[in-house]
Amino acid sequence: MKEILKDQAKAVLLELIDKAKLNKGDIVVIGCSTSEIIGSKIGTQSSPEIASAVFEGFYQVSQEKGINLAFQCCEHLNRAIVIEKGVIPFCEEVNVIPKPKAGGSMATEAYARFKNPIVVEEIKANAGLDIGFTLIGMHLKKVAVPLRLENNKIGEALVIAARTRPKFIGGERATYNQEKL
């Protein structure tokens, strides 16, 4: 089961990187309910073992592709973000350590496995994965664009993806870079 979840996580992130046209150094925010992955209601069956397997898949891809991962905590920590120190210069760190019942198993795993983890209240990521209805939108840059993934499940959890694009400014006389649409 753990290898299947790891492989599903890898496939989801690889597809997001491709479809969102992410570049080295970009940030992907991930909200993940391990309860939903095992087929339970969000917040009811937090599983460190499931988090470990899924994290491993995401982390392996992120290292190969040079993408930065940011993991959203649960609502009990106001959906704060676990990220590697230095990914976002000048961000304001908050003092909390996620735990499975206060932060969630995935954020707890990220905090334990990152080389130099910090927790911040908010970020503006280039793309995101919502695994099991975790509501990551508050951590995406404007303007969020939904992406349909063929790899849209991890375990029993539905995966919803988004990329972002720069805002259009200037009105009808403006010219826009088509590669950034």
C-alpha positions in Angstrom: 0.0 0.0 0.0 2.8 2.5 0.9 4.6 2.0 -2.4 1.3 2.5 -4.3 0.7 5.8 -2.4 4.3 6.9 -3.0 3.9 6.2 -6.7 0.6 8.0 -6.9 2.1 11.0 -5.2 5.0 11.0 -7.7 2.7 10.8 -10.6 0.4 13.6 -9.4 3.3 16.0 -8.8 5.0 15.2 -12.1 1.8 15.8 -14.0 1.3 19.1 -12.1 4.8 20.3 -12.9 4.3 19.5 -16.6 0.8 20.9 -17.0 1.5 24.0 -14.9 4.9 24.5 -16.7 6.7 25.0 -13.4 10.3 25.9 -13.4 13.2 25.1 -11.0 12.7 27.2 -7.8 8.9 27.4 -8.1 6.8 26.6 -5.1 4.0 24.0 -4.9 1.8 24.2 -1.9 0.3 20.9 -0.8 -2.7 20.4 1.5 -3.2 16.8 2.4 -5.7 14.9 4.5 -4.3 11.4 5.3 -7.7 10.6 6.7 -9.2 11.1 3.2 -6.4 9.1 1.6 -7.5 6.1 3.7 -11.2 6.7 2.9 -12.2 8.4 6.1 -13.6 11.9 6.7 -11.0 14.7 6.9 -9.6 15.2 10.4 -10.7 11.8 11.8 -8.0 9.3 11.1 -4.7 11.2 10.9 -2.0 8.7 9.8 1.8 9.4 10.1 2.5 6.2 8.2 0.4 7.3 5.2 2.0 10.8 5.4 5.5 9.3 5.3 4.7 7.3 2.1 3.1 10.2 0.3 5.8 12.7 1.5 8.5 10.4 0.1 6.9 10.4 -3.4 6.6 14.2 -3.4 10.0 14.8 -2.0 11.7 12.5 -4.5 10.1 14.4 -7.4 10.8 17.8 -5.9 14.5 17.0 -5.5 14.8 15.7 -9.1 13.0 18.7 -10.6 14.2 21.5 -8.3 10.7 22.4 -7.1 10.2 23.7 -3.6 7.5 22.1 -1.5 5.3 23.9 1.0 3.0 21.8 3.2 -0.2 23.3 4.6 -1.1 22.6 8.2 -4.7 21.9 9.2 -7.2 24.4 10.5 -6.0 24.0 14.1 -2.8 25.8 13.2 -4.7 28.3 10.9 -3.5 26.5 7.8 0.1 27.7 8.4 2.8 26.4 6.1 5.8 24.2 6.7 8.6 25.1 4.3 12.4 24.9 4.1 14.1 28.0 5.5 15.4 30.3 2.8 12.9 29.3 0.1 11.0 32.6 0.8 13.5 35.3 1.8 12.3 37.8 4.4 9.3 35.7 5.5 8.2 36.0 9.0 8.6 32.7 10.9 6.0 31.7 13.6 6.8 29.5 16.6 4.9 26.2 16.4 5.8 22.6 15.7 3.0 20.6 13.9 1.7 17.4 15.4 -0.8 14.9 13.8 -3.8 16.4 15.8 -2.6 20.0 15.6 -1.2 20.6 12.1 -1.8 17.2 10.6 0.3 14.2 9.8 1.6 15.5 6.4 2.8 18.9 7.9 4.3 16.9 10.8 6.1 14.7 8.4 7.4 17.7 6.4 8.6 19.4 9.6 10.5 16.2 10.6 12.0 15.5 7.2 13.0 18.9 5.8 16.6 19.8 6.4 15.8 23.2 8.0 12.1 23.6 8.4 10.2 26.7 9.5 6.6 27.5 9.8 5.1 30.6 8.3 1.6 31.9 8.3 1.2 32.4 4.6 2.9 32.1 1.2 2.1 32.8 -2.4 2.8 29.6 -4.3 3.0 29.1 -8.1 0.8 26.0 -8.0 -0.9 23.7 -5.6 -2.3 20.3 -4.8 -5.4 19.9 -2.6 -5.6 16.3 -1.5 -8.9 15.5 0.3 -10.6 18.9 0.4 -8.0 20.8 2.4 -8.6 24.3 0.9 -5.2 25.6 -0.3 -6.4 28.6 -2.2 -5.3 31.1 0.4 -1.7 30.2 -0.3 -1.7 30.6 -4.1 -0.6 33.6 -6.1 -3.3 35.5 -7.9 -4.7 34.4 -10.4 -5.4 30.7 -9.7 -6.3 28.6 -12.7 -7.8 25.1 -12.1 -6.0 22.1 -13.7 -7.6 18.8 -14.5 -5.2 16.0 -13.7 -5.5 12.5 -15.1 -3.8 11.4 -11.9 -6.5 12.8 -9.7 -6.5 10.4 -6.7 -4.1 9.4 -4.0 -5.5 6.5 -2.2 -9.2 7.3 -1.8 -8.6 11.1 -1.7 -9.6 13.3 -4.6 -6.8 15.5 -5.8 -7.6 19.0 -7.1 -4.8 21.0 -8.7 -4.2 24.6 -9.6 -1.5 26.7 -11.3 -1.3 30.5 -11.2 -0.7 33.2 -13.8 0.1 36.8 -13.6 -2.8 39.3 -13.5 -3.6 41.1 -16.7 -3.2 44.8 -16.5 -3.5 47.6 -19.1 -6.8 46.9 -20.8 -7.6 46.5 -24.4 -4.5 48.3 -25.8 -2.1 46.2 -23.8 -0.2 43.3 -25.3 0.3 40.1 -23.2 3.0 37.4 -23.1 1.2 34.4 -24.4 3.6 32.0 -22.7 2.4 33.3 -19.3 -1.3 32.6 -20.0 
